[in-house]
Amino acid sequence: MFLASIWQWVLPIGVGLLVGVLISSRKKYDYSQIVELGAEEFRLNMRKGQLIDIRKEEEFKVKKINGSRNFPGRSVFQSLHRLRNDQPVFLYDNTGSHQTKSVARKLIKKGYKPIYLLTGGLEGWPYPLKEE
């Protein structure tokens, strides 16, 4: 009887402590390494890193920022071997959408940093574009 009542307390407390330890030991990521830049600052610094366009391939073929490489949507994660993690990553899409921020967060988790996002995306880019 006494042992049964002890297990009613010990087991839940032990499980709770284990869950607490697991939660507190999760890896935390420094999302402050994701920085949004205006067009001018983005243009001045983009040659210091890797310029990645995450728009659809058809859109990329029509117009792009000169020097950019196309990894449509989440395909960048199948092509991580083509990115260097010792250089900054400059990301853009059409509008600076939620998808760009999502890709940036996942790149941070994979060890790529810093990540710079073009505020307003390609629609807010006032400089000449390379057109096919």
C-alpha positions, 0 to 999 in steps of 0.5 A: 500500500505504501509503495503504491502511494509513493509511485503515484508521486514519484513517477509523475515528478520524475517524468515532469523533471525529465521533460523539463530537462529536455525542453531546457536543453533544446538548442536555441538559435540566434535569429538576430543574425537575420537582418532586413536591409533596404535596397541601397544597403542591400546593393552596397553589401550583396557582393560580400556574400552569396546572392540567392533568389528564391522566386520561381524559376520562370520569374527568375529567367525574366528578370533578376538582380545581376549575380544572383543564383536561383533556388526556387522556394524551399529547394535551397535545402536540397542544394545546401552543398552549393552554398558556403556557410562561411559567407553571408547569405543575401536573400530576396523574392518578389515582395520580401514575404513570409517565405523569405523569413522562413527560409532565413530561419531554417538557414540559421538552423543549418548554420548559415549566418548572417542572413540579409533580406531585401526589404520589399523584395524585387518589387522595391528594387530601384536599380537596374535588373538583368533581363533575359 
